[in-house]
Amino acid sequence: MRSAKRLLPSMLGLATILGICQAARAQSPTYGLGKTPSAEEIRAMDITISPDGSNLPPGSGTAKEGAPLFAQKCAVCHGATGTGGPAPRLVKSESDSGPCLAPCINNGNVMALHSPYATTLWDYINRGMPFLQEGTLKPNEVYAITAFLLYKNGVIKEDDVLDEHTLPQVKMPNRDGYAIPDWKPGTPRPFPKP
């Protein structure tokens, strides 16, 4: 009986502390991080660009058109030549030496060579670049920058025109090096949830 009397104040104290912590957590500030996306922002990002080019928008671009765009919109992070900037390298360099910090992007995994489909490169640029200005590039600019990177990595010729029809036809160097599961948009993913 005596130990139950000593246990009761401890339990009440613990319950009080947990209650205060929960109330404080519910009223904690948001620090101004994040925002609820607008319907237009969701619509702009709610697309799937598949390897066959489904959902690619109309537009076109060449490496020649992409060179000045890359210099203006990409070089500050990725370097004037696609290497040497603070962001990952985008163009295979002559040598693969030097420091390589995580995530390490070296000649073996430059996206324009490692990706199995050119549409993946287009989609990444379209959705995620330029840093802190994502979604601001027009389709013609994305096609031109994609063409520039593919040209600089020796995948296409400088005057090849990329558009919604020709981009999916680009034979990427690593296309046969990937094992892609048979999956169609709108169907469940082939991998079980953990």
C-alpha positions in Angstrom: 0.0 0.0 0.0 2.8 2.3 0.9 4.6 1.9 -2.5 1.3 2.7 -4.3 1.1 6.0 -2.4 4.6 6.9 -3.5 4.0 5.8 -7.1 0.8 8.0 -7.5 2.6 11.3 -7.2 5.3 10.2 -9.6 2.7 9.1 -12.2 0.8 12.3 -11.8 4.0 14.3 -12.3 4.9 12.3 -15.4 1.4 12.8 -16.8 1.6 16.5 -16.1 5.0 16.8 -17.9 3.8 14.9 -20.9 0.6 17.0 -21.1 2.6 20.2 -21.0 5.0 18.9 -23.7 2.2 18.0 -25.9 0.5 21.4 -25.5 3.8 23.2 -26.2 4.4 21.0 -29.3 1.0 21.8 -30.7 1.6 25.5 -30.3 5.2 25.5 -31.6 6.1 28.0 -34.3 6.3 26.9 -38.0 9.5 29.0 -38.6 8.0 30.1 -41.9 9.2 26.9 -43.7 7.2 25.5 -46.6 3.9 26.5 -48.0 0.8 24.8 -49.3 1.1 24.5 -53.1 -1.5 26.2 -55.3 -3.7 24.1 -57.6 -1.7 25.6 -60.5 1.6 24.5 -58.9 0.3 21.0 -58.4 -1.0 20.8 -62.0 2.4 22.0 -63.4 4.3 19.2 -61.5 1.6 16.5 -61.8 3.0 15.0 -65.0 4.8 11.8 -65.8 7.4 11.8 -68.5 7.9 8.2 -69.5 10.8 6.7 -71.5 8.6 6.7 -74.7 8.1 10.5 -74.3 4.4 10.4 -73.2 3.4 13.8 -71.8 6.4 15.7 -73.3 5.2 19.2 -74.2 5.6 20.7 -77.7 8.8 22.5 -78.2 12.3 22.0 -79.6 15.9 22.9 -79.1 19.5 22.3 -80.3 22.8 22.2 -78.6 23.7 25.5 -80.3 20.6 27.1 -78.7 21.4 25.5 -75.4 24.9 26.8 -75.0 24.0 30.4 -74.1 21.1 29.2 -72.0 23.5 26.9 -70.1 25.9 29.8 -69.6 23.1 32.0 -68.3 21.1 29.6 -66.2 23.3 26.7 -65.2 27.0 27.6 -65.2 27.0 29.4 -61.9 26.4 26.1 -60.1 27.7 23.5 -62.6 30.7 25.5 -64.0 31.2 27.1 -67.4 32.1 23.7 -69.0 29.6 21.6 -67.0 32.3 20.7 -64.5 34.2 22.5 -61.8 31.2 24.2 -60.1 29.9 23.6 -56.6 27.1 21.4 -58.0 27.5 18.0 -59.5 29.3 17.7 -62.8 27.1 17.4 -65.9 29.7 16.8 -68.6 32.3 14.0 -68.7 35.7 15.5 -68.1 39.1 14.5 -69.6 40.3 13.2 -66.3 38.4 11.5 -63.5 40.8 12.6 -60.8 40.5 15.1 -57.9 38.3 15.2 -54.9 34.8 13.8 -55.2 32.5 14.7 -52.3 29.2 13.0 -51.6 27.1 12.7 -53.7 30.1 11.8 -55.9 29.4 12.5 -59.5 32.3 11.3 -61.6 32.7 10.2 -65.3 31.0 6.9 -64.6 27.7 8.5 -63.4 27.3 11.8 -65.1 23.5 11.9 -65.7 23.7 12.5 -69.4 25.7 9.2 -69.7 24.3 7.1 -66.8 20.6 7.7 -67.3 19.0 5.0 -69.5 16.6 7.5 -71.2 17.1 11.0 -72.5 13.6 11.8 -71.3 14.8 11.3 -67.7 17.4 14.1 -68.2 14.7 16.4 -69.7 12.3 15.7 -66.9 14.9 16.3 -64.2 15.9 19.7 -65.7 12.3 20.6 -66.2 11.2 19.9 -62.7 14.3 20.7 -60.6 16.4 23.3 -62.3 17.6 26.0 -62.0 18.1 25.6 -58.2 15.7 27.8 -56.3 13.9 28.7 -59.6 12.5 25.3 -60.3 9.8 25.2 -63.0 10.8 28.5 -64.6 12.3 27.1 -67.7 10.1 27.0 -70.8 9.9 23.7 -72.8 12.1 25.1 -75.6 14.8 26.0 -73.0 14.6 22.6 -71.5 15.0 20.9 -74.9 17.9 23.2 -75.8 19.7 22.6 -72.4 19.1 18.9 -72.7 20.5 18.9 -76.2 23.6 20.9 -75.1 24.4 18.4 -72.3 23.8 15.4 -74.6 26.1 17.0 -77.2 28.8 17.9 -74.7 28.8 14.2 -73.6 29.0 12.9 -77.1 25.5 11.4 -77.3 24.1 13.6 -80.1 25.4 16.0 -82.8 25.5 19.7 -82.2 22.8 20.4 -84.8 20.4 17.6 -83.8 17.0 19.0 -83.0 15.4 17.6 -79.9 11.6 17.7 -79.5 8.8 15.6 -78.1 9.3 13.1 -81.0 13.1 13.0 -81.3 14.0 13.1 -77.7 12.7 9.6 -76.8 14.5 8.2 -79.8 18.0 9.2 -78.5 20.0 6.1 -77.8 21.6 6.7 -74.4 25.0 5.0 -73.7 23.6 3.2 -70.7 20.2 2.2 -72.1 21.0 -1.5 -72.0 22.7 -1.2 -68.6 19.5 -0.8 -66.6 17.0 -3.3 -65.5 13.7 -1.4 -65.6 10.6 -3.2 -64.2 7.6 -3.6 -66.5 5.4 -0.8 -65.1 2.7 1.3 -66.7 1.5 4.7 -65.3 -1.7 4.3 -63.2 -0.8 0.8 -62.1 0.6 -0.2 -58.7 4.4 0.0 -58.5 6.1 -3.4 -58.8 8.0 -3.0 -55.6 6.3 -3.7 -52.3 6.1 -1.0 -49.7 8.6 -1.6 -46.8 
